[in-house]
Amino acid sequence: MILVPYQRLGGDTLRAVIEEFVLREGTDYGVEDCSMDAKVAQVERQLERGDVVITYDEVAETCTLMLDREYSERLRQTPNE
């Protein structure tokens, strides 16, 4: 699993990755429904704060977002090659 700095992605690409994640995850945003723009903005803030990271799985050839602490935990569990 490779960490992808969000700053290295172009604006359209970053938005597409975030939108795909939001649509796939179907996150519950509470009583009020949020627009896609609001959901994307929320994830962008999480990326900027470092709470969320973008990863690329070279085996599955997929890109996803995950909590930074989850990524760190996976790194600790992965044996060194």
N, C-alpha and C positions, 0 to 999 in steps of 0.2 A: 504494500500500500504506500502510495507516494503522496506527500503533502503538497498541495498546489496553492501557492500564495494567491489570494483573490486579486491582489493588485496587478498580477501578471495577465489576467484575463481582460479582454476588451469589454466595454460596457454592455454591448448586445449579448456577448457570450456569457458574461456573468449573470445578467438578468435571466437568460434562458436556463442556466443551471439552477438558479434560485427558484424560478417558476416551476420547473420540472419537479424539484424537491417539494415545494409547497403543495402542488397538485397530488403528488404521490403519497405524501405523508398525511394529508387530510387533517391537519392539526386543528384542534378545537380552540377557537378564539373567544370563547365565552358566549354570553347571551346575545350580544350584537354580532351581526355578520360583518366581516371585514372585506374590503375590496382587495383585489389582487395587488394593486399598487401599495396598499397599506401593509399587506403581508410581506411583500418584497422589501419594502423599506425596513420593516422590523428585522428581517434576516440580514439585511445589509448592515444595520447597526450592530447586530450580534457578531458579524464578521469583523467589523471595525474594532470592536472591543476585544476581540480574540476569544470570545465565548464559543464560537462555532468556527470550524475549519472545513476547507474543501479537500477531499481526497480523491485519488484516482487509483483504481484497482486494475493493475496491468494484466491480471489473469482474466478477469471478467470483462475488461475493457469498458469499465463504467466509472462515472464520476458521481460523487454524492457529498452531502454535507453531514457533519456529525459534531457533537459537542467536543470541545478541545479535550476535556477530561476523559471522554470515551476514547478518543484517538490516542492519548497518552497511555491509557490503560492497555489498549491493544498492542502498543509498542512494547510495553513491559512484558506482555504475555508471549510475544513473538520471539522464538529463539534466534540468536544471532547466527547469520549464515556465513 
